[in-house]
């Protein structure tokens, strides 16, 4: 994605649902249990296509094929663009250390209106995630900081979701709402305009911390005990402190993902 690093939250939602679909058993309509640490290596591999919004002037959504990778071993896990370690993991709470790739960035070649701008690069963030799971719901909070010093920025998020499953976990839906706070350094790096980049019609712009609101719908469907289809639509409204930037011409972005995964190793029970 070319706007914000809520890709981390999106990826967590996608692979959480895939894991639920592949490992859960229970009564129809109940929320599936969360994946437990395992002494055995569990992993799945798949392919997806994302449509990622880019809010910069003249830039359009980008369609990108991506691998969908999921791996669990003891307290370690890999979920797509992120990896983590469970400090706490039980029926009610999880507390993880996590690192992940951030797709935010600007390429001046994406639009003639961005000519004269300097490249803004993706980065890797690290931080902590705490999940509270009251019954069939989940409230997730996170705090990340730029580990490579690219933006020198921080982000914090809160996301609330609820999963409905049907047909003995053959398929399910997870609507969610959330907010993402981004520090002034993050906004200034990805959306700011330095005096050297300023041109007529593109004044200098200093970034300030911002809060973006988002909502989404995730769906999965198990074709078999090993093959799962997954889809996601996410809408994010950008804070005015971002949309006021002279290099931004959108107030919201729509993210989409469609993919399929195959689970290796010991097969779970039939759906």
N, C-alpha and C positions, 0 to 999 in steps of 0.2 A: 504494500500500500504506500501511497505517496503522501498521505496526510498525517495520521498520528499513529502511535504505537499501540493502539488498542488491538493490533494484531495479536499481541500476547494473550489478551483476554479471549479473543475469538478462537485462537488455536486451542486454548485450554478447554473451551466449551465444546469444540468439535471433537477432540480426542477423548474427552470425558464421556461424551455420548457414544462414541464408537466403542470405548471400553465397556460401557454399560451394556450395550447391545450384544457384545461378544461373550461376556462372562456372567451375565445375570440370569437367575431363575427365580420365579416367584409368582404371585397371584397378579392377574391382570389389574392394572390401575394403580398398583403400588409403585412408589419410587424405588428404583433399583439400588442395591448397595454399592458403595464406592469400591474401586479396585483396591485390594489389600496387598501389602508387601508380600512377595513370594520368593521362596528359595530357588524356584525354577525360573529359567529365562522365558519370558513371554513377549512375543513381538508380532507385529503386523506391518504389512507394507502395502502401499496403494498409490494411486495417481489421482490428482485433482486438478481442477481448473478454477482460477479465481479471477473475478472482475474487481479491480481495486480502484477506488476513486482517487483522483489527483486534483486538489482544489486550486492549483496554480493557474494563472491567467493563460488561456489558450490551450491548456492541457486537457486531454480527455481520459476517460477510464481506460485502464490497461488490462488486457487479457493475458494471463500468465499460467502455463502449466506448472504444477508443483508436485513433488513427491510427498506422500503422506506416510510418515514413519512413526511407529509407536513401539516402545520397548520398556519392559519392567523387569527389574532384578533386585530382590531384597528391597531396600529403601530408596534405590536409585531408579530414575525413569527418564525417558526421552519421549517428548510429544511434539513432533513436527519441528518447529523453530525454537523450541525451548527444552531445557533439561533441568532436573531438580533432585532434591533429596528430602525425604520425609523425616522431620524431627519428631513430629507427633502425627499419628494417623489412627483414628478410631471412628466409631459410629457417629460421633457428634462433632468432632473437631479434626482439622488437619492444619499443620504448620510446617511450611516448606521453605527451604532456600532454593532460589531458582534463577537461572540465567536464560536469556532469550535474545534472538535477533530482532532488530527494529528496522522495518522497511521504509521508514520515513526518509525523504531525500528530494533533491531538486536537480534536474538535469537541464541546463540552458538550451539544449537541442530539442527539448520537448515542445517548444513553442517559440515563434519569432518574438513574441512579447516578453520572453525571458532573456533575450540577447543582452549581454553585458553583466548578467548575474554570475556569481561564482557557484561552482558545484557544491551542493550540500549532500553529505554522504550518510548512508545507513550506519548503524553502530550495534553494539552489543550491550544490553543492560543486565544488571544483576540486582537481586533484592530478596524480599521476603513476601510470602503469601499466606494469609490466614483465612481458613474457611470454617464457617459455622453452619451446621446442617440440622436445623430443627425439623424433624419429621421428613416431609416430602420436599422441603425447600432447601435452598443453599444461598448463603450470603458470603460473598468472597471479597476480601480487602487485600490490596497489594501496594507495595512501595518499591520503586526501582530507581537506580541511578546509573548514569552512563559510565560503563567500565573502561571505555577506550579513550575518554576525554574528547570525543568528537564534538558533542554539543555542550558538554559539562552540565547537562540538565538532569532533572529528576521528574518522575511521574508517580502519581498515586491514583488508585482506582478502587471503586466499589461497584459490585455487580450483584443483582438479586435475580435468581432464576427458580423455576419450578419445572420438573420433568413429569410428563404423563406418558405412560407406556401402555400398550395394548397388545392383545393376541399373544400372551405369554412372552412379552418382550420382543416380539417380532418387529414392531415398529413403535416409534415414540416421537413426541414433540417437546421442545424446551423453549418457551418464551423467556425473555430476559429484559431487564432494564438496568441502566447503570450510569455512572459518571466517571470521567477521567480528568484529573487535575494535572496540568503541565507547568513546570517552573518557567520563570522569565528567561533563563538561559536557553531552555529548550525552544521556546517560542521565538526568541531572537535569532537563534541559529537557523531554524527551518523556515521562518516566515519574515524575518527582518530584512531590511535593505540598508546596507552600509552607505556612507556618503560617497564612496568610490563607485558604488553600483547605481546611485541615483541618476535619473535622466528626466527630461521634460515629460510630465505625466506619470513619473514614478519617483516620488519624493523619498527621502530617507525615512526609515521606519524602525523604531526600537520596540522589541517585543516585551510584553508583560505577561505574568502568569495568567492562565486561562483555565476554565472548566468547560468541558464538552459533555453533552448528554447523548446517550445512545439507547437504542432498543433493537431487539433482534428476535429471530425465530430460527431454531435449529431443528432439523428432522433427520431421523435415521430409519432405515428399513433393511432387515436382514434377508438377503436372498437365500442364504443357507447358514449352516453353523459356522462357516468360515468367512463368507463374503458379506460385507455390509456396505450399503449405499448411504451417503450422508450429504445433506445440503444445508446451507446457511444463508440467510439474508440479514444484514445488519445495516441500520440507518444511524448515522451520527450527525448531530447538529453542532457546528463549530461555534465556539464563543465569539462574540463580537470583537474581542481583542485579537482574534485571528483573521476574521473576515474583513476587518478594516485595513489589513495590510494591502499595499498597492499591487502586490504580486499574487493576491488571492481573489478569485472571482466566484466563489461558491460558499454558501452558508451551511450546506449539508452534503454528505457523501453517502452513497449506497454501495455496500460491499456484498459480493456474492461468491459462494463456493459450491461446487458440485464435485463429488469424488466417490471412489470406491476403494475399499481396503480388503486385504486377504490376511487372515490370521494363521500363523504358523504354529508348530508345536502341537501339544495335546489339544484336541478339539473339545470345546465346551459341549454341554448337553444340547440336544436338539431343541429348536424353538417350538 
